[in-house]
Structure formats: C-alpha cells, structure tokens
C-alpha cells in the first residue's frame, strides 16, 4: 500500500486538484486525503478506491499498479487472488489454462469464492464497463434473479436473468429490444458465473 499514497498524490497533482477538492469528490475530509497520500492510513476501502478513480479520472488499474497493494487485503494472505481481465471473445479467465498474463496486482478476495474481474482494455459489457469491478462466483445453473456471466456462441456476455411465473426465464441486457424468454433447463447459452457484486467508476 506504500505505493498507493504517492500515486494518489501524483494523479491529484496531474489533475490540478487541491486536497480539499479531491476530498469533496470522494466524500471524505481533506485530512483523510493527507493521511492517504502520506501512507498514515494504510487501508482504503474498495468503495473509496472506486470514488477515487472517478474523481481522478483514472482506472482502477492505474491506482492498483503496485505489488505492495497486498497490504490492503482483507483476511489472510493465503486467500489472495488477482483481479482478472475479462475478454468477450475468450473463455472466462478462471477457465483458461495457465496464469492470466496481464493480471493486475494481487488482491485478496472481496467475497469468499468469488473471482474479481474488470473488463480488459477496450472491452465493455452490459452492466460492466472499463474501469468497473465485479465479484463473480463460478456457477453453471440459474439460481436466482440477477446478473450472470454467459457464454453464447463463443462470446462472453453479462445479462440479467429473471425467473418467470411460467417456469421460464427472461434474459435481458441494458437494451430493452434484446429481451428474450428462454427455457431454464435448455437455454441457448452456457451460464459461467453469477455476478455477486459490482463497483462502478461512475
């Protein structure tokens, strides 16, 4: 985490922003900004990190670009995980063989049994845009209404699945014209994971 404080200060100065202005945008006091930049406060919550990326107009990856960030982890060091890049035309990163080559700095899991992912550079998904984070738990069945990572014709998508009274499920993205109703038992896609939590840059 030692590298995060100087990085926040550098990005703040590049943006031509005072500590007070940054504090207002993030929703903390300017004293807190000083503590972050000096490294007095070693841990910064993920909601605050996302607010920082929005205020500083940078990506999560720019903030979390140092191996020392493992200090901000929650829980034991043994449960560490990497933030993985999500590509629409590749398999889910946890299903790929070998290590993810462009994985971000090691972080510990936000949520037990989840994979922390962010869209790869120049990639965006419905409900998940560049710079956003998602905690996805691997699964292969529709369990409850919510956002799911699906593989359809070799392409990964994030869609909202909703159980209907008829026993079928409604599948929708962010565009209303793309809504379909599918069989729960034999959908025209493979369920890869359930999106348990999301953090947006905006």
C-alpha positions as YAML, in Angstrom:
chain: A
units: angstrom
residues:
- id: 1
  name: UNK
  ca: [0.00, 0.00, 0.00]
- id: 2
  name: UNK
  ca: [3.05, 2.23, 0.39]
- id: 3
  name: UNK
  ca: [2.99, 2.94, -3.34]
- id: 4
  name: UNK
  ca: [-0.68, 3.95, -3.37]
- id: 5
  name: UNK
  ca: [-0.28, 7.19, -1.37]
- id: 6
  name: UNK
  ca: [2.31, 8.75, -3.73]
- id: 7
  name: UNK
  ca: [0.24, 7.54, -6.69]
- id: 8
  name: UNK
  ca: [-2.88, 9.30, -5.38]
- id: 9
  name: UNK
  ca: [-0.85, 12.48, -4.87]
- id: 10
  name: UNK
  ca: [0.69, 12.26, -8.35]
- id: 11
  name: UNK
  ca: [-2.70, 11.74, -10.03]
- id: 12
  name: UNK
  ca: [-4.24, 14.56, -7.96]
- id: 13
  name: UNK
  ca: [-1.47, 16.97, -9.00]
- id: 14
  name: UNK
  ca: [-1.77, 15.88, -12.64]
- id: 15
  name: UNK
  ca: [-5.48, 16.69, -12.43]
- id: 16
  name: UNK
  ca: [-4.63, 20.12, -10.97]
- id: 17
  name: UNK
  ca: [-6.77, 19.39, -7.94]
- id: 18
  name: UNK
  ca: [-6.33, 20.51, -4.33]
- id: 19
  name: UNK
  ca: [-6.69, 18.06, -1.45]
- id: 20
  name: UNK
  ca: [-9.93, 19.78, -0.45]
- id: 21
  name: UNK
  ca: [-11.38, 19.46, -3.96]
- id: 22
  name: UNK
  ca: [-10.48, 15.76, -4.14]
- id: 23
  name: UNK
  ca: [-11.91, 15.20, -0.66]
- id: 24
  name: UNK
  ca: [-15.25, 16.73, -1.71]
- id: 25
  name: UNK
  ca: [-15.45, 14.49, -4.78]
- id: 26
  name: UNK
  ca: [-14.59, 11.32, -2.88]
- id: 27
  name: UNK
  ca: [-16.75, 12.14, 0.15]
- id: 28
  name: UNK
  ca: [-14.03, 12.28, 2.81]
- id: 29
  name: UNK
  ca: [-12.21, 15.06, 4.68]
- id: 30
  name: UNK
  ca: [-9.07, 16.73, 3.32]
- id: 31
  name: UNK
  ca: [-7.27, 15.37, 6.40]
- id: 32
  name: UNK
  ca: [-8.13, 11.85, 5.20]
- id: 33
  name: UNK
  ca: [-6.63, 12.68, 1.78]
- id: 34
  name: UNK
  ca: [-3.45, 13.82, 3.56]
- id: 35
  name: UNK
  ca: [-3.35, 10.58, 5.56]
- id: 36
  name: UNK
  ca: [-3.83, 8.52, 2.39]
- id: 37
  name: UNK
  ca: [-1.10, 10.37, 0.50]
- id: 38
  name: UNK
  ca: [1.37, 10.14, 3.38]
- id: 39
  name: UNK
  ca: [0.63, 6.47, 3.96]
- id: 40
  name: UNK
  ca: [-0.56, 7.08, 7.54]
- id: 41
  name: UNK
  ca: [-3.79, 5.29, 6.63]
- id: 42
  name: UNK
  ca: [-2.69, 2.04, 5.02]
- id: 43
  name: UNK
  ca: [-6.08, 0.58, 4.09]
- id: 44
  name: UNK
  ca: [-8.59, 2.15, 1.71]
- id: 45
  name: UNK
  ca: [-11.95, 0.50, 1.15]
- id: 46
  name: UNK
  ca: [-12.97, -0.54, -2.34]
- id: 47
  name: UNK
  ca: [-15.87, 1.94, -2.47]
- id: 48
  name: UNK
  ca: [-13.42, 4.76, -1.77]
- id: 49
  name: UNK
  ca: [-10.99, 3.40, -4.38]
- id: 50
  name: UNK
  ca: [-13.75, 3.45, -6.99]
- id: 51
  name: UNK
  ca: [-14.68, 7.01, -5.94]
- id: 52
  name: UNK
  ca: [-11.00, 7.98, -6.30]
- id: 53
  name: UNK
  ca: [-10.85, 6.61, -9.85]
- id: 54
  name: UNK
  ca: [-13.89, 8.68, -10.77]
- id: 55
  name: UNK
  ca: [-12.56, 11.85, -9.13]
- id: 56
  name: UNK
  ca: [-9.06, 11.47, -10.59]
- id: 57
  name: UNK
  ca: [-10.36, 10.29, -13.99]
- id: 58
  name: UNK
  ca: [-8.16, 7.20, -13.92]
- id: 59
  name: UNK
  ca: [-8.73, 3.46, -13.99]
- id: 60
  name: UNK
  ca: [-8.67, 1.09, -11.04]
- id: 61
  name: UNK
  ca: [-5.64, -0.46, -12.71]
- id: 62
  name: UNK
  ca: [-3.72, 2.85, -12.52]
- id: 63
  name: UNK
  ca: [-4.36, 3.06, -8.78]
- id: 64
  name: UNK
  ca: [-3.71, -0.62, -8.06]
- id: 65
  name: UNK
  ca: [-0.47, -0.89, -10.00]
- id: 66
  name: UNK
  ca: [1.91, -1.92, -7.23]
- id: 67
  name: UNK
  ca: [2.63, -5.28, -5.60]
- id: 68
  name: UNK
  ca: [2.65, -3.61, -2.20]
- id: 69
  name: UNK
  ca: [-1.14, -3.26, -2.52]
- id: 70
  name: UNK
  ca: [-1.49, -6.68, -0.96]
- id: 71
  name: UNK
  ca: [-1.40, -4.76, 2.34]
- id: 72
  name: UNK
  ca: [-4.96, -3.57, 1.66]
- id: 73
  name: UNK
  ca: [-6.22, -7.13, 1.51]
- id: 74
  name: UNK
  ca: [-8.98, -8.35, 3.77]
- id: 75
  name: UNK
  ca: [-8.40, -11.58, 5.68]
- id: 76
  name: UNK
  ca: [-5.38, -13.85, 5.44]
- id: 77
  name: UNK
  ca: [-2.62, -13.58, 2.87]
- id: 78
  name: UNK
  ca: [-3.23, -17.18, 1.82]
- id: 79
  name: UNK
  ca: [-6.56, -16.35, 0.21]
- id: 80
  name: UNK
  ca: [-5.04, -13.84, -2.22]
- id: 81
  name: UNK
  ca: [-6.46, -13.56, -5.72]
- id: 82
  name: UNK
  ca: [-5.70, -11.49, -8.81]
- id: 83
  name: UNK
  ca: [-8.05, -9.06, -10.49]
- id: 84
  name: UNK
  ca: [-8.53, -10.73, -13.88]
- id: 85
  name: UNK
  ca: [-9.18, -9.12, -17.25]
- id: 86
  name: UNK
  ca: [-12.45, -10.12, -18.90]
- id: 87
  name: UNK
  ca: [-12.40, -10.54, -22.71]
- id: 88
  name: UNK
  ca: [-15.67, -11.05, -24.58]
- id: 89
  name: UNK
  ca: [-14.08, -13.40, -27.17]
- id: 90
  name: UNK
  ca: [-12.09, -15.55, -24.71]
- id: 91
  name: UNK
  ca: [-13.11, -18.06, -22.08]
- id: 92
  name: UNK
  ca: [-13.79, -16.82, -18.56]
- id: 93
  name: UNK
  ca: [-10.33, -16.11, -17.06]
- id: 94
  name: UNK
  ca: [-10.66, -18.77, -14.34]
- id: 95
  name: UNK
  ca: [-11.43, -21.36, -17.03]
- id: 96
  name: UNK
  ca: [-8.35, -20.55, -19.11]
- id: 97
  name: UNK
  ca: [-5.27, -22.75, -18.88]
- id: 98
  name: UNK
  ca: [-2.25, -21.25, -17.15]
- id: 99
  name: UNK
  ca: [-1.91, -17.89, -15.38]
- id: 100
  name: UNK
  ca: [-3.57, -14.76, -16.71]
- id: 101
  name: UNK
  ca: [-0.69, -12.87, -18.38]
- id: 102
  name: UNK
  ca: [-1.96, -9.34, -17.77]
- id: 103
  name: UNK
  ca: [-3.43, -9.87, -14.30]
- id: 104
  name: UNK
  ca: [-3.46, -6.80, -12.08]
- id: 105
  name: UNK
  ca: [-1.70, -6.63, -8.74]
- id: 106
  name: UNK
  ca: [-2.59, -9.38, -6.27]
- id: 107
  name: UNK
  ca: [-5.56, -8.60, -4.03]
- id: 108
  name: UNK
  ca: [-7.38, -10.82, -1.63]
- id: 109
  name: UNK
  ca: [-10.90, -11.88, -2.43]
- id: 110
  name: UNK
  ca: [-13.60, -9.30, -1.85]
- id: 111
  name: UNK
  ca: [-16.18, -12.02, -1.36]
- id: 112
  name: UNK
  ca: [-15.50, -15.64, -0.47]
- id: 113
  name: UNK
  ca: [-15.44, -17.97, -3.50]
- id: 114
  name: UNK
  ca: [-15.65, -15.04, -5.96]
- id: 115
  name: UNK
  ca: [-13.34, -14.05, -8.80]
- id: 116
  name: UNK
  ca: [-12.65, -10.30, -9.05]
- id: 117
  name: UNK
  ca: [-12.76, -9.18, -12.70]
- id: 118
  name: UNK
  ca: [-12.61, -5.96, -14.68]
- id: 119
  name: UNK
  ca: [-13.13, -5.58, -18.44]
- id: 120
  name: UNK
  ca: [-9.90, -5.87, -20.42]
- id: 121
  name: UNK
  ca: [-8.63, -2.77, -22.21]
- id: 122
  name: UNK
  ca: [-11.07, -1.60, -24.92]
- id: 123
  name: UNK
  ca: [-13.69, -4.12, -23.73]
- id: 124
  name: UNK
  ca: [-17.07, -3.33, -22.21]
- id: 125
  name: UNK
  ca: [-20.05, -5.44, -21.29]
- id: 126
  name: UNK
  ca: [-23.66, -4.71, -20.47]
- id: 127
  name: UNK
  ca: [-23.70, -3.69, -16.80]
- id: 128
  name: UNK
  ca: [-19.86, -3.67, -16.59]
- id: 129
  name: UNK
  ca: [-17.71, -1.02, -18.24]
- id: 130
  name: UNK
  ca: [-13.99, -0.35, -18.47]
- id: 131
  name: UNK
  ca: [-12.68, 0.50, -15.01]
- id: 132
  name: UNK
  ca: [-15.56, -1.23, -13.19]
- id: 133
  name: UNK
  ca: [-15.05, -4.22, -10.88]
- id: 134
  name: UNK
  ca: [-17.24, -7.28, -10.46]
- id: 135
  name: UNK
  ca: [-17.10, -10.15, -7.98]
- id: 136
  name: UNK
  ca: [-18.23, -13.25, -9.90]
- id: 137
  name: UNK
  ca: [-18.79, -16.66, -8.38]
- id: 138
  name: UNK
  ca: [-18.40, -19.54, -10.85]
- id: 139
  name: UNK
  ca: [-21.64, -21.46, -11.42]
- id: 140
  name: UNK
  ca: [-23.35, -23.33, -14.25]
- id: 141
  name: UNK
  ca: [-27.03, -23.06, -13.28]
- id: 142
  name: UNK
  ca: [-29.65, -20.34, -12.90]
- id: 143
  name: UNK
  ca: [-30.10, -19.97, -9.13]
- id: 144
  name: UNK
  ca: [-31.86, -16.66, -8.53]
- id: 145
  name: UNK
  ca: [-32.75, -13.45, -10.34]
- id: 146
  name: UNK
  ca: [-29.69, -11.34, -11.03]
- id: 147
  name: UNK
  ca: [-26.76, -10.69, -13.33]
- id: 148
  name: UNK
  ca: [-24.95, -13.67, -14.84]
- id: 149
  name: UNK
  ca: [-21.86, -14.12, -16.98]
- id: 150
  name: UNK
  ca: [-22.96, -16.16, -20.00]
- id: 151
  name: UNK
  ca: [-21.16, -17.73, -22.95]
- id: 152
  name: UNK
  ca: [-23.24, -17.55, -26.12]
- id: 153
  name: UNK
  ca: [-21.73, -18.76, -29.42]
- id: 154
  name: UNK
  ca: [-18.22, -18.41, -28.01]
- id: 155
  name: UNK
  ca: [-18.74, -14.84, -26.75]
- id: 156
  name: UNK
  ca: [-18.98, -13.82, -23.10]
- id: 157
  name: UNK
  ca: [-21.88, -11.57, -22.11]
- id: 158
  name: UNK
  ca: [-23.33, -10.23, -18.88]
- id: 159
  name: UNK
  ca: [-27.13, -10.47, -18.85]
- id: 160
  name: UNK
  ca: [-29.91, -10.14, -16.30]
- id: 161
  name: UNK
  ca: [-31.79, -13.42, -15.75]
- id: 162
  name: UNK
  ca: [-35.24, -13.34, -14.17]
- id: 163
  name: UNK
  ca: [-37.47, -16.28, -13.24]
- id: 164
  name: UNK
  ca: [-40.99, -16.02, -14.69]
- id: 165
  name: UNK
  ca: [-44.22, -17.47, -13.28]
- id: 166
  name: UNK
  ca: [-44.40, -19.71, -16.37]
- id: 167
  name: UNK
  ca: [-41.26, -21.53, -15.21]
- id: 168
  name: UNK
  ca: [-39.17, -19.96, -17.99]
- id: 169
  name: UNK
  ca: [-36.67, -17.13, -17.58]
- id: 170
  name: UNK
  ca: [-36.42, -13.65, -19.04]
- id: 171
  name: UNK
  ca: [-32.96, -12.74, -20.38]
- id: 172
  name: UNK
  ca: [-32.15, -9.07, -20.83]
- id: 173
  name: UNK
  ca: [-29.23, -6.74, -21.36]
- id: 174
  name: UNK
  ca: [-29.20, -2.98, -20.95]
- id: 175
  name: UNK
  ca: [-31.03, -2.52, -24.27]
- id: 176
  name: UNK
  ca: [-34.75, -3.25, -23.97]
- id: 177
  name: UNK
  ca: [-35.07, -4.54, -27.55]
- id: 178
  name: UNK
  ca: [-32.80, -7.51, -26.74]
- id: 179
  name: UNK
  ca: [-35.14, -9.15, -24.21]
- id: 180
  name: UNK
  ca: [-35.83, -12.87, -24.79]
- id: 181
  name: UNK
  ca: [-37.67, -15.61, -22.87]
- id: 182
  name: UNK
  ca: [-35.79, -18.90, -22.62]
- id: 183
  name: UNK
  ca: [-36.07, -22.38, -21.14]
- id: 184
  name: UNK
  ca: [-34.43, -22.70, -17.73]
- id: 185
  name: UNK
  ca: [-33.36, -26.29, -18.44]
- id: 186
  name: UNK
  ca: [-32.08, -25.83, -22.00]
- id: 187
  name: UNK
  ca: [-31.08, -22.19, -22.60]
- id: 188
  name: UNK
  ca: [-29.24, -21.24, -25.83]
- id: 189
  name: UNK
  ca: [-26.17, -20.26, -23.80]
- id: 190
  name: UNK
  ca: [-23.89, -21.60, -21.06]
- id: 191
  name: UNK
  ca: [-24.01, -20.00, -17.63]
- id: 192
  name: UNK
  ca: [-20.43, -19.34, -16.49]
- id: 193
  name: UNK
  ca: [-20.88, -17.30, -13.33]
- id: 194
  name: UNK
  ca: [-23.15, -15.23, -11.10]
- id: 195
  name: UNK
  ca: [-22.29, -11.55, -10.52]
- id: 196
  name: UNK
  ca: [-22.48, -11.24, -6.74]
- id: 197
  name: UNK
  ca: [-21.31, -7.61, -6.53]
- id: 198
  name: UNK
  ca: [-20.28, -4.72, -8.79]
- id: 199
  name: UNK
  ca: [-18.37, -1.50, -8.21]
- id: 200
  name: UNK
  ca: [-18.70, 1.23, -10.82]
- id: 201
  name: UNK
  ca: [-16.26, 4.02, -11.63]
- id: 202
  name: UNK
  ca: [-19.15, 6.43, -12.13]
...
